[in-house]
Amino acid sequence: MDIIRVNTPRGLELKGAMWGNNSMDTVVIMMSGICSNVFQNDLLPATGELLSRNNIAFIAGHAMDAFSCIAYSDFSINKQRYTGVVYDDFSLVYEDVESYVKYAKTLGFKHIVLAGHSLGSNKIINYLGNTSDNYVDYFIVTAPVDLGHWFKVMPHVSECIQLAEQFVAEGRAKDILPYLFGGFSPMSAETVLSFYNAYNLKNCPVISGDGETVSLSNITINGSFVIGAKDSLTEGDPKGFMEKINSYCKNYEHNQVIVVPDASHIFYGKHDEYARVILGCVEQNISCCTV
C-alpha cells in the first residue's frame, strides 16, 4: 500500500491509498464511507490486497479529513477507539470524487471502475449522475444509505443538530460536539450541519421518500449493487432495498444485485468475502482483467 495525494480544483490535497500501480490496465477506485479510512476499516485493505494480487490496481478514496484521526473513549467496550472525518464539507463531494477519477485517468489506466461503500456509494451516485465525462467504465455501489431514513434511526441525531446550530450561532463552528454523531463519529458543529443538509447525497430515498432519484436515472453505464444480508439500514429487506435503488437506473436490467450472506452494513468479519465479490464483478465485466 502506498499513500497517494490527490489535488482538488479548490487547492486541497486529498490523501488516499493505492495498491498496485499504473502498469496494470484496470483500477478500482473505492470512495470510503463517513468516518472511514484504510487504518480503521479492514474492508478497504482486504479489497486492495486481493485485487492487486490479481493484477487490478485499487485506490481507496478518502474524504478531506479522513487521516486526521483522534482517539476517544468508548465506554460500551471500555477501550480507546480511533476515528477520522471530524471536519468535512459535503457540498464538495462531486469535486472530491472527480479528483480521484481524474487522478486515475492521468496515471494512464485503460479502465476505471468507480466503487463506493456506505456513504461513499451515495458520493459516486452523485458523481455518475451529474458528470459529462466518460472516464468510468463500470460502477460498484455497496451498502448505500437512505439518509432520510438514517437520520431517523441513528442515535443522538436530533441532539447533535440542535447543539451544532447552537455552536455555530456562538461562533464555535469548528468545535467538536460532545456527542458521537449517529452514535459512531465525532464531528465538528459545521460538519454535522453540512452532513445533515447534504441534499446531494440524498439520492437513495427508497425508504424515506426524502431525496431525489434523478442522479440514479442519469447513470449511463452498467454496474453492480452489493449489500450484506444483515444490513441494518434497509428495514429488514437488504435485497429489496437494492433492487428498488437499481430500478431507478436507466439500464437497470443490465445491472446485478449481489447479497453477501451473513454480512452487516460494514461487512464485519466478512471483508475477505466482500473482496472476492468485488474481484468477481471486475473480472466478469471488464474483460481485460480476467486472470
DRENTOR-500536 format. One line per 8 residues: number of its first residue (from 1); for each residue z, y, x of N, C-alpha, C. Coordinates in Angstrom, 1 decimal. Atoms other than C-alpha are relative to their C-alpha. Layout:
N
NUM = Z/Y/X/Z/Y/X/Z/Y/X | ...
! end
This chain:
291
1 = 0.0/-1.2/0.8/0.0/0.0/0.0/0.0/1.2/0.9 | 0.1/-1.3/-0.7/-0.9/3.5/1.2/0.3/1.1/-1.0 | -0.2/-1.2/0.8/0.4/6.8/-0.2/-1.3/0.8/0.1 | 1.2/-0.8/0.0/-2.6/8.9/-1.3/0.4/1.4/-0.6 | -0.2/-1.4/0.5/-2.7/12.7/-2.0/-1.3/0.5/-0.7 | 1.2/-0.4/0.9/-5.0/13.9/-4.8/0.2/1.4/-0.4 | -0.1/-1.5/0.4/-5.7/17.6/-5.2/-0.5/0.2/-1.4 | 0.4/-0.4/1.3/-6.0/19.1/-8.6/-0.6/1.4/0.0
9 = 0.6/-1.3/0.0/-8.0/22.2/-9.6/1.0/1.2/0.1 | -1.0/-1.1/0.0/-4.8/24.2/-10.0/0.7/0.1/1.3 | -0.6/-0.1/-1.3/-3.9/23.5/-6.4/1.2/-0.9/0.3 | -1.1/0.9/-0.2/-1.1/21.0/-7.0/-0.5/-1.3/0.6 | 0.3/1.3/-0.6/-1.2/17.8/-4.9/0.8/-1.1/-0.7 | -0.6/1.2/0.7/-0.5/14.6/-6.8/0.1/-1.1/1.1 | -0.2/1.1/-1.0/0.9/11.7/-4.8/-0.1/-1.3/-0.8 | 0.2/1.3/0.6/-0.3/8.3/-5.8/0.1/-1.1/1.1
17 = 0.0/1.1/-1.0/-0.6/4.9/-4.1/-1.2/-0.8/-0.2 | 1.2/0.8/0.0/-3.5/2.7/-3.2/0.1/-1.3/0.7 | 0.2/1.3/-0.6/-4.1/-1.0/-2.5/-1.4/-0.2/0.3 | 1.4/0.2/-0.3/-7.3/-2.0/-0.8/-0.6/1.3/0.6 | 0.7/-1.2/-0.6/-9.9/0.5/0.4/-1.4/0.2/-0.6 | 1.3/-0.3/0.5/-13.3/2.0/-0.3/-1.1/-0.8/0.5 | 1.0/0.9/-0.4/-15.1/-0.8/1.4/-0.3/-1.0/-1.2 | 0.1/0.8/1.2/-14.6/-2.6/-2.0/-0.9/0.8/-1.0
25 = 0.9/-0.7/0.9/-17.1/-1.9/-4.7/0.7/0.6/-1.2 | -0.7/-0.4/1.3/-14.6/-1.5/-7.6/1.4/0.4/0.2 | -1.4/-0.5/0.0/-11.4/0.4/-8.1/0.5/0.0/-1.4 | -0.7/-0.2/1.2/-8.9/0.2/-10.9/1.0/1.1/0.2 | -0.9/-1.1/0.0/-7.1/3.5/-11.5/1.0/-0.2/-1.2 | -1.0/0.1/1.1/-3.9/3.0/-13.5/1.0/1.2/0.0 | -0.9/-1.1/0.2/-2.1/6.0/-14.8/1.3/-0.5/-0.5 | -1.3/0.6/0.3/1.6/5.2/-14.9/0.6/0.8/-1.2
33 = -0.7/-0.6/1.2/3.9/5.9/-17.9/1.0/1.0/0.5 | -1.0/-1.0/-0.3/6.5/8.6/-18.0/1.2/-0.7/0.7 | -1.2/0.5/-0.7/9.4/8.2/-15.6/-0.4/-1.3/0.8 | 0.4/1.2/-0.5/7.4/5.6/-13.7/-0.8/0.2/1.3 | 0.7/0.0/-1.2/6.3/5.1/-10.1/0.0/-1.3/0.7 | 0.1/1.3/-0.7/5.5/2.3/-7.6/1.3/-0.5/0.5 | -1.2/0.5/-0.6/9.0/2.2/-6.3/1.0/-0.5/-1.1 | -0.9/0.5/1.0/10.7/1.5/-9.7/-0.7/-0.6/-1.2
41 = 0.7/0.8/1.0/8.0/-0.1/-11.8/-0.8/-1.1/0.6 | 0.7/1.1/-0.7/7.1/-3.5/-10.5/-1.3/-0.4/-0.5 | 1.4/0.2/0.6/4.1/-3.7/-12.8/-1.1/0.5/0.9 | 1.1/-0.6/-0.8/2.2/-1.4/-10.5/-0.3/-0.7/1.3 | 0.4/0.7/-1.2/2.6/-3.1/-7.1/-0.4/-1.4/-0.2 | 0.5/1.3/0.3/2.2/-6.5/-8.7/-1.5/-0.1/-0.3 | 1.4/-0.1/0.4/-1.1/-5.5/-10.1/-0.9/0.4/1.2 | 0.7/-0.4/-1.2/-2.2/-3.7/-6.9/-0.2/-1.1/1.0
49 = 0.1/1.0/-1.0/-1.4/-6.6/-4.7/-1.0/-1.1/-0.4 | 0.9/1.1/0.4/-3.2/-9.2/-6.8/-1.5/0.5/0.0 | 1.4/-0.5/0.0/-6.3/-7.0/-7.3/-0.6/0.1/1.4 | 0.5/-0.2/-1.4/-6.6/-6.1/-3.6/-0.3/-1.4/0.7 | 0.3/1.3/-0.5/-6.4/-9.8/-2.7/-1.3/-0.6/-0.5 | 1.3/0.4/0.6/-9.4/-10.3/-4.9/-1.1/1.0/0.1 | 1.1/-0.9/-0.4/-11.5/-7.6/-3.4/-0.2/1.1/-1.0 | 0.1/-1.1/0.9/-10.7/-5.0/-6.0/1.1/1.0/0.4
57 = -1.0/-1.0/-0.4/-9.0/-1.7/-5.0/0.8/0.4/-1.2 | -0.9/-0.4/1.1/-6.1/-0.4/-7.1/0.6/1.3/0.4 | -0.7/-1.3/-0.2/-4.8/3.2/-7.4/1.0/0.2/-1.1 | -1.1/-0.3/1.0/-1.5/3.9/-9.1/0.0/1.6/-0.1 | 0.1/-1.4/0.2/-2.0/7.4/-10.6/1.3/0.6/-0.5 | -1.3/-0.5/0.4/1.3/9.3/-10.8/-0.1/1.4/-0.6 | -0.1/-1.3/0.6/2.3/12.4/-12.7/0.4/1.0/1.1 | -0.2/-1.0/-1.0/3.0/15.7/-10.9/1.4/-0.1/0.7
65 = -1.4/0.1/-0.6/6.7/14.8/-10.1/0.5/-1.4/0.1 | -0.4/1.4/0.1/6.7/11.0/-10.1/0.8/-0.4/1.3 | -0.6/0.4/-1.2/8.0/10.9/-6.5/1.4/0.7/0.3 | -1.3/-0.7/-0.3/11.0/13.3/-6.7/1.0/-0.8/-0.8 | -1.0/0.9/0.7/13.4/10.5/-7.7/1.4/0.6/0.2 | -1.4/-0.4/-0.1/17.0/11.3/-8.4/0.8/-1.3/-0.4 | -0.9/1.1/0.4/20.0/8.9/-8.8/0.9/0.5/-1.1 | -0.9/-0.3/1.1/22.1/8.7/-11.9/0.8/-1.2/-0.3
73 = -0.8/1.1/0.3/24.9/6.5/-13.1/-0.3/-0.5/-1.4 | 0.2/0.6/1.3/24.1/4.1/-15.9/1.2/-0.8/-0.3 | -1.3/0.6/0.3/27.5/3.2/-17.3/-0.2/-1.3/-0.8 | 0.2/1.2/0.8/26.0/0.5/-19.5/-0.1/-1.2/0.9 | 0.0/1.1/-1.0/25.5/-1.6/-16.4/0.8/0.2/1.2 | -0.9/-0.4/-1.2/27.9/0.2/-14.0/-0.8/-0.1/1.3 | 0.8/-0.1/-1.2/25.1/0.8/-11.5/-0.7/1.3/0.1 | 0.8/-1.2/-0.3/23.2/3.6/-9.9/-1.5/-0.4/-0.3
81 = 1.4/0.2/0.2/19.6/3.9/-11.0/-0.8/1.2/0.5 | 0.9/-1.1/-0.5/16.7/6.0/-9.7/-1.2/0.2/-0.9 | 1.1/-0.3/0.9/14.1/7.7/-11.7/-0.7/1.3/0.4 | 0.7/-1.2/-0.3/11.5/10.5/-11.5/-0.5/0.7/-1.2 | 0.6/-0.7/1.1/9.4/12.8/-13.6/1.0/0.9/-0.7 | -0.9/-1.0/0.5/12.1/15.4/-14.0/-0.7/1.2/-0.5 | 0.8/-1.2/0.3/9.5/18.1/-14.1/-1.4/-0.5/-0.2 | 1.4/0.3/0.3/6.1/17.8/-15.7/-0.6/1.0/-1.0
89 = 0.6/-0.8/1.0/3.6/19.7/-17.7/-1.1/-0.8/-0.7 | 0.9/1.0/0.7/1.9/17.5/-20.3/-1.2/0.7/-0.6 | 1.2/-0.7/0.4/-0.6/20.2/-21.2/-1.1/-0.2/1.0 | 0.9/0.1/-1.1/-2.3/19.4/-17.9/-0.4/-1.5/0.2 | 0.3/1.5/-0.1/-2.8/15.6/-18.5/-1.4/-0.2/0.3 | 1.5/0.2/-0.2/-6.6/15.8/-18.7/-0.3/0.3/1.5 | 0.3/-0.4/-1.3/-6.7/17.6/-15.4/0.5/-1.0/1.1 | -0.5/1.0/-0.9/-4.5/15.1/-13.7/-0.8/-1.3/0.1
97 = 0.9/1.3/0.0/-6.5/12.0/-14.8/-1.3/0.3/0.6 | 1.3/-0.3/-0.6/-9.7/13.7/-14.0/0.0/0.1/1.5 | -0.1/-0.1/-1.4/-8.5/14.4/-10.5/0.0/-1.3/0.7 | 0.0/1.3/-0.6/-7.8/10.8/-9.8/-1.4/-0.7/-0.1 | 1.4/0.5/0.1/-11.2/9.8/-11.2/-0.9/0.6/1.0 | 0.9/-0.6/-0.9/-13.0/12.3/-9.1/0.4/-0.4/1.5 | -0.4/0.5/-1.4/-10.9/11.2/-6.0/-0.7/-1.3/0.3 | 0.6/1.3/-0.2/-12.2/7.7/-6.5/-1.5/0.1/0.2
105 = 1.4/-0.2/-0.1/-15.7/8.9/-7.0/-0.4/0.5/1.4 | 0.2/-0.6/-1.3/-15.5/10.9/-3.8/0.1/-1.1/1.1 | -0.1/1.1/-1.0/-14.4/7.8/-1.9/-1.2/-1.0/0.0 | 1.3/0.7/0.0/-17.7/6.2/-2.9/0.1/-1.4/-0.8 | 0.0/1.2/0.7/-16.6/3.4/-5.2/-1.2/-0.1/-1.0 | 1.1/0.1/0.9/-19.5/2.0/-7.2/0.4/-0.2/-1.4 | -0.4/0.3/1.3/-17.5/1.0/-10.2/1.5/0.5/-0.1 | -1.3/-0.5/0.2/-14.4/2.7/-11.6/0.5/-0.5/-1.4
113 = -0.7/0.4/1.2/-12.1/1.1/-14.2/1.2/0.9/-0.2 | -1.2/-0.9/0.3/-9.6/3.5/-15.8/0.9/-0.7/-0.9 | -1.0/0.7/0.8/-6.4/2.0/-17.0/1.2/0.9/-0.1 | -1.3/-0.8/0.2/-3.0/3.2/-18.2/1.0/-1.0/-0.6 | -1.1/0.8/0.6/0.4/1.8/-19.1/0.9/1.0/-0.7 | -0.9/-0.8/0.8/2.6/3.2/-21.8/-0.6/1.4/-0.3 | 0.5/-1.4/0.2/2.2/7.0/-21.9/-1.3/0.2/0.8 | 1.2/-0.1/-0.9/-0.4/6.6/-19.1/-1.2/-0.4/-0.8
121 = 1.1/0.4/0.9/-2.6/4.9/-21.8/-0.4/1.2/-0.9 | 0.3/-1.2/0.8/-2.3/8.0/-24.0/-0.8/1.0/0.8 | 0.6/-0.9/-0.9/-3.3/10.0/-21.0/-1.5/-0.3/0.2 | 1.4/0.3/-0.3/-6.5/8.1/-20.3/-0.8/0.0/-1.3 | 0.8/-0.2/1.3/-7.5/8.1/-24.0/-0.3/1.5/-0.2 | 0.3/-1.4/0.1/-7.2/11.9/-23.9/-1.1/0.3/0.9 | 1.1/-0.3/-1.0/-9.4/12.0/-20.8/-1.4/-0.6/-0.5 | 1.2/0.7/0.4/-12.0/9.4/-22.0/-0.6/0.6/-1.3
129 = 0.5/-0.6/1.3/-12.3/11.1/-25.5/-0.4/1.4/0.1 | 0.3/-1.4/-0.1/-12.9/14.5/-24.1/-0.9/0.3/1.3 | 0.8/-0.3/-1.2/-14.9/14.1/-20.8/-1.5/0.0/-0.3 | 1.5/0.0/0.1/-18.6/14.8/-20.5/-0.5/-0.8/1.2 | 0.4/0.8/-1.1/-18.7/12.8/-17.2/-0.2/-1.4/-0.3 | 0.2/1.4/0.3/-19.8/9.2/-17.0/0.4/-0.8/1.2 | -0.4/0.7/-1.3/-17.9/8.1/-13.9/0.7/-1.3/-0.3 | -0.8/1.2/0.2/-15.8/5.4/-15.6/-0.9/-1.1/-0.7
137 = 0.8/1.1/0.6/-17.4/2.0/-16.4/0.7/-0.8/-1.1 | -0.8/0.9/0.9/-14.6/0.3/-18.3/1.4/0.6/-0.1 | -1.4/-0.5/0.1/-11.1/1.1/-19.6/0.9/-1.2/-0.4 | -1.0/0.9/0.4/-7.9/-0.9/-20.0/1.2/0.8/-0.4 | -1.2/-0.7/0.7/-5.3/0.5/-22.4/1.1/-1.0/-0.1 | -1.1/0.9/0.1/-1.9/-1.1/-22.0/1.2/0.7/-0.7 | -1.2/-0.4/0.6/1.0/-0.6/-24.4/0.1/1.5/-0.3 | 0.0/-1.4/0.3/0.1/2.9/-25.7/1.1/0.3/-0.9
145 = -1.1/-0.4/0.8/2.6/4.9/-27.6/-0.4/0.9/-1.2 | 0.2/-1.0/1.1/2.5/6.4/-31.1/1.2/0.9/0.1 | -1.1/-0.9/-0.4/4.5/9.4/-30.0/0.8/0.5/-1.3 | -0.7/-0.4/1.2/5.3/10.5/-33.6/1.1/-1.1/-0.4 | -1.0/1.1/0.2/7.0/7.1/-34.1/1.0/-0.1/1.0 | -0.9/0.1/-1.2/8.5/7.0/-30.6/1.2/1.0/-0.2 | -1.1/-1.0/0.2/10.4/10.3/-31.3/1.0/-0.3/-1.0 | -0.9/0.4/1.1/11.9/8.8/-34.4/0.9/-1.1/0.3
153 = -0.8/1.2/-0.3/13.2/5.6/-32.9/0.8/0.0/1.3 | -0.7/0.0/-1.3/14.3/6.5/-29.4/1.3/0.9/-0.2 | -1.3/-0.7/0.2/18.0/7.7/-29.0/0.0/1.4/0.6 | -0.3/-1.3/-0.5/19.1/11.3/-28.4/-1.1/1.0/0.0 | 1.2/-0.9/0.0/15.7/12.9/-29.1/0.3/1.3/-0.6 | -0.3/-1.3/0.7/16.9/15.5/-31.6/1.0/0.8/0.8 | -1.0/-0.7/-0.8/19.9/16.4/-29.5/-0.7/0.7/1.3 | 0.6/-0.5/-1.2/17.7/16.8/-26.4/-0.9/1.2/-0.4
161 = 0.8/-1.1/0.4/15.2/19.0/-28.3/0.8/1.3/-0.3 | -0.8/-1.1/0.3/17.9/21.3/-29.6/0.6/0.6/1.2 | -0.6/-0.5/-1.3/19.6/21.6/-26.2/-1.1/0.6/0.9 | 1.1/-0.5/-0.9/16.2/22.1/-24.4/-0.3/1.4/-0.5 | 0.3/-1.3/0.6/15.5/25.0/-26.8/1.1/1.0/0.4 | -1.1/-0.9/-0.3/18.9/26.5/-26.1/-0.1/0.3/1.5 | 0.1/-0.3/-1.4/18.5/26.1/-22.3/-1.1/1.0/0.3 | 1.1/-0.9/-0.2/15.1/27.8/-22.4/0.3/1.4/-0.5
169 = -0.4/-1.3/0.5/16.5/30.7/-24.5/1.0/0.7/0.9 | -1.0/-0.5/-1.0/19.2/31.1/-21.9/-0.5/0.2/1.4 | 0.6/-0.1/-1.4/16.8/31.2/-19.0/0.2/-1.1/0.9 | -0.4/1.2/-0.8/17.7/27.7/-17.9/-1.1/-1.1/-0.1 | 1.0/0.9/0.3/14.3/26.1/-18.4/-0.1/-1.2/1.0 | 0.2/1.1/-1.0/14.3/24.1/-15.2/1.3/-0.8/0.2 | -1.2/0.8/-0.1/17.9/22.8/-15.6/-0.2/-1.4/-0.7 | 0.1/1.4/0.5/18.2/19.0/-16.2/1.0/-0.1/-1.2
177 = -0.8/0.2/1.1/19.6/18.1/-19.6/1.1/-1.0/0.3 | -1.0/1.0/-0.2/22.9/16.1/-19.8/-0.3/-1.3/-0.7 | 0.4/1.3/0.7/21.2/13.5/-22.0/-1.2/-0.5/0.7 | 1.2/0.6/-0.4/18.6/11.0/-20.8/-0.9/0.1/-1.2 | 0.9/-0.2/1.1/15.6/11.9/-22.9/-0.6/-1.4/-0.4 | 0.4/1.3/0.6/14.8/8.9/-25.2/0.8/-1.1/0.5 | -0.9/1.0/-0.4/17.7/7.1/-23.6/-0.4/-0.6/1.4 | 0.4/0.6/-1.2/15.9/6.5/-20.3/-0.4/1.0/1.1
185 = 0.6/-0.9/-1.0/14.7/9.6/-18.5/0.7/1.4/0.1 | -0.4/-1.4/-0.2/16.4/12.7/-17.1/-1.1/1.0/0.1 | 1.1/-0.9/0.0/14.2/15.7/-17.7/0.6/1.4/0.0 | -0.4/-1.4/0.1/14.4/19.5/-17.3/-0.3/0.4/-1.5 | 0.2/-0.5/1.4/14.5/21.5/-20.5/-1.5/0.3/-0.3 | 1.4/-0.4/0.3/10.9/22.8/-20.2/-0.9/-1.3/0.0 | 0.8/1.3/0.0/9.6/19.2/-19.5/0.2/-0.7/-1.4 | -0.2/0.6/1.3/11.3/17.9/-22.7/-0.8/0.7/-1.0
193 = 0.7/-0.7/1.1/9.7/20.6/-24.8/-1.5/-0.2/0.2 | 1.4/0.3/-0.2/6.3/20.0/-23.1/-0.4/-1.3/-0.5 | 0.3/1.4/0.5/6.5/16.3/-23.9/0.0/0.0/-1.5 | -0.2/0.0/1.5/7.7/16.9/-27.5/-1.2/0.7/-0.7 | 1.0/-0.8/0.6/4.9/19.4/-28.1/-1.4/-0.5/0.5 | 1.3/0.4/-0.6/2.1/17.4/-26.4/-0.9/-0.7/-1.0 | 0.9/0.5/1.1/-0.3/17.0/-29.3/-1.2/-0.7/0.6 | 1.1/0.6/-0.6/-3.0/16.0/-26.8/0.3/-1.5/0.3
201 = -0.4/1.4/-0.2/-1.0/12.7/-26.3/0.3/-0.7/-1.3 | -0.2/0.7/1.3/-0.6/12.0/-30.0/-1.3/-0.5/-0.5 | 1.3/0.5/0.3/-3.8/10.0/-30.0/0.0/-1.4/-0.5 | -0.1/1.4/0.6/-2.5/6.6/-31.3/1.0/0.1/-1.2 | -1.0/-0.2/1.1/-0.8/7.7/-34.6/-0.1/-1.1/-1.1 | 0.2/1.0/1.0/-1.2/4.3/-36.3/1.2/-0.4/-0.8 | -1.2/0.3/0.7/2.4/4.0/-37.4/0.5/1.3/-0.7 | -0.6/-1.2/0.5/3.5/7.6/-37.9/-1.0/0.9/-0.8
209 = 1.0/-0.9/0.6/0.2/9.2/-39.0/0.0/1.4/0.6 | -0.2/-1.4/-0.6/1.2/12.2/-36.8/-0.8/0.1/1.3 | 0.9/-0.2/-1.2/-1.7/13.0/-34.5/-1.4/0.0/-0.4 | 1.4/0.0/0.2/-5.4/12.6/-34.1/-0.6/-1.3/0.6 | 0.7/1.2/-0.5/-7.8/9.7/-33.6/-1.4/0.3/0.4 | 1.3/-0.5/-0.5/-10.9/11.8/-32.6/-0.2/-0.5/1.4 | 0.2/0.4/-1.4/-10.3/11.0/-29.0/-0.4/-1.4/0.1 | 0.3/1.4/0.0/-10.4/7.3/-29.6/-1.5/-0.2/-0.5
217 = 1.3/0.2/0.6/-13.6/7.6/-31.7/-1.1/0.6/0.9 | 0.9/-0.6/-1.0/-15.2/9.7/-28.9/-0.3/-0.9/1.2 | 0.1/0.8/-1.2/-14.8/7.0/-26.3/-1.3/-0.8/-0.1 | 1.3/0.6/0.1/-18.3/5.7/-25.5/-0.1/-1.3/0.8 | 0.0/1.2/-0.8/-17.5/2.9/-23.0/0.8/-1.1/-0.7 | -0.8/1.2/0.5/-16.1/-0.6/-23.7/1.3/-0.1/0.8 | -1.3/0.2/-0.7/-12.6/-1.7/-22.8/0.8/-1.1/-0.6 | -1.0/1.0/0.4/-9.6/-3.9/-23.3/1.3/0.7/-0.4
225 = -1.3/-0.5/0.4/-6.3/-3.3/-25.1/1.0/-1.1/0.2 | -1.0/1.1/-0.4/-3.3/-5.2/-23.7/1.3/0.4/-0.5 | -1.3/-0.3/0.5/0.1/-5.4/-25.3/0.9/-1.3/0.2 | -0.9/1.1/-0.1/3.2/-7.5/-24.9/0.4/-0.5/-1.4 | -0.3/0.6/1.3/4.1/-9.9/-27.8/1.3/0.5/-0.5 | -1.3/-0.5/0.4/7.6/-8.4/-27.8/0.1/1.5/0.2 | -0.1/-1.5/-0.2/6.7/-4.7/-27.5/0.7/0.6/-1.2 | -0.9/-0.4/1.0/9.4/-3.0/-29.4/-0.4/1.3/-0.7
233 = 0.5/-1.3/0.5/7.4/0.2/-30.2/-1.1/-0.2/-1.0 | 1.1/0.3/0.8/5.0/-1.5/-32.6/0.4/-0.4/-1.4 | -0.6/0.4/1.3/7.2/-2.1/-35.7/-0.2/-1.5/-0.3 | 0.1/1.4/0.2/7.1/-5.8/-35.1/-1.3/-0.6/0.0 | 1.4/0.5/0.1/3.3/-6.2/-35.0/-0.8/0.5/1.1 | 0.8/-0.5/-1.1/2.0/-5.7/-31.5/-1.5/-0.2/-0.1 | 1.5/0.2/0.1/-1.4/-7.3/-32.1/-0.6/0.9/-1.1 | 0.5/-0.9/1.1/-1.9/-5.4/-35.4/0.0/1.4/0.5
241 = -0.1/-1.4/-0.5/-0.8/-2.2/-33.7/-1.3/0.3/0.9 | 1.1/-0.2/-0.9/-3.5/-2.6/-31.0/-1.3/-0.1/-0.7 | 1.3/0.2/0.7/-6.2/-3.8/-33.4/-0.3/1.3/-0.8 | 0.2/-1.2/0.7/-5.6/-0.7/-35.5/-0.5/1.1/0.9 | 0.4/-1.1/-0.9/-5.9/1.6/-32.5/-1.5/-0.3/0.4 | 1.4/0.3/-0.4/-9.1/-0.2/-31.4/-1.0/0.3/-1.2 | 0.9/-0.2/1.1/-10.6/0.1/-34.9/-0.5/1.5/-0.1 | 0.5/-1.4/0.0/-11.0/3.9/-34.3/-1.0/0.2/1.0
249 = 0.9/-0.1/-1.1/-13.1/3.3/-31.3/-1.5/-0.2/-0.5 | 1.4/0.1/0.4/-16.9/3.8/-31.5/-0.6/-1.4/0.1 | 0.5/1.3/-0.2/-17.6/0.4/-30.1/1.0/-1.1/-0.1 | -1.2/0.8/0.2/-14.6/-1.4/-31.4/-0.3/-1.5/0.0 | 0.3/1.4/0.0/-16.4/-4.7/-31.9/-0.3/-0.6/1.3 | 0.2/0.5/-1.4/-17.2/-4.9/-28.2/1.2/0.0/0.9 | -1.3/-0.1/-0.8/-13.6/-4.3/-27.1/0.8/-1.3/-0.3 | -0.8/1.1/0.2/-11.0/-7.0/-26.8/1.5/0.4/0.0
257 = -1.4/-0.2/0.0/-7.3/-7.1/-27.7/0.7/-1.3/0.6 | -0.7/1.1/-0.7/-5.1/-9.2/-25.4/1.5/0.1/-0.2 | -1.4/0.0/0.2/-1.5/-10.2/-26.3/0.6/-0.9/1.1 | -0.7/0.8/-1.0/0.7/-11.3/-23.4/1.3/-0.6/-0.5 | -1.1/0.7/0.6/3.2/-13.9/-24.6/1.4/0.4/0.6 | -1.4/-0.3/-0.5/7.0/-13.0/-24.4/0.1/1.2/0.8 | -0.1/-1.2/-0.8/6.3/-9.7/-22.8/0.4/1.2/-0.8 | -0.5/-1.3/0.6/8.1/-6.4/-23.6/-1.0/1.1/0.3
265 = 0.8/-1.2/-0.3/6.8/-2.9/-23.5/-0.3/0.3/1.5 | 0.1/-0.2/-1.4/7.4/-2.7/-19.8/-0.3/-1.3/0.8 | 0.4/1.2/-0.6/6.4/-6.3/-19.1/1.1/-0.5/1.0 | -1.1/0.4/-0.9/9.8/-7.0/-17.5/0.0/-1.5/0.1 | 0.1/1.4/-0.3/9.7/-10.4/-15.8/-1.4/-0.6/-0.2 | 1.4/0.5/0.2/6.0/-10.7/-16.7/-1.0/0.7/0.7 | 1.0/-0.8/-0.8/4.4/-8.5/-14.1/-1.1/-0.8/0.6 | 1.1/0.8/-0.6/2.5/-11.3/-12.4/-1.0/-0.5/-1.1
273 = 0.8/0.4/1.1/1.2/-12.5/-15.8/-0.9/1.2/-0.4 | 0.8/-1.2/0.4/0.1/-8.9/-16.6/-1.1/0.2/1.1 | 1.0/-0.2/-1.1/-1.6/-8.6/-13.2/-1.2/-0.9/-0.1 | 1.1/0.9/0.2/-3.6/-11.7/-13.9/-0.9/0.4/-1.2 | 0.8/-0.5/1.1/-4.7/-10.3/-17.2/-0.9/1.1/0.4 | 0.9/-1.2/-0.4/-6.0/-7.1/-15.6/-1.1/-0.5/0.9 | 1.0/0.5/-0.9/-7.8/-9.1/-12.9/-1.1/-0.7/-0.9 | 1.0/0.7/0.8/-9.5/-11.2/-15.6/-0.8/1.0/-0.8
281 = 0.8/-1.0/0.7/-10.5/-8.1/-17.5/-1.1/0.6/0.9 | 1.0/-0.6/-0.9/-12.2/-6.6/-14.5/-1.1/-1.0/0.4 | 1.0/1.0/-0.4/-13.9/-9.8/-13.3/-0.9/-0.4/-1.1 | 0.8/0.3/1.1/-15.2/-10.5/-16.8/-1.0/1.1/-0.4 | 0.8/-1.1/0.5/-16.6/-7.0/-17.4/-0.6/0.8/1.0 | 0.7/-0.6/-1.1/-17.6/-5.7/-14.0/-0.5/-1.1/0.9 | 0.5/1.2/-0.6/-19.9/-8.3/-12.7/0.1/-0.1/1.5 | 0.0/0.0/-1.4/-19.8/-7.2/-9.1/1.3/-0.5/0.6
289 = -1.3/0.3/-0.5/-16.1/-8.0/-8.9/0.3/-1.5/0.0 | -0.3/1.4/0.1/-16.4/-11.7/-9.6/0.1/-0.6/1.4 | -0.2/0.5/-1.4/-15.0/-13.5/-6.5/-0.3/-1.5/0.0
! end
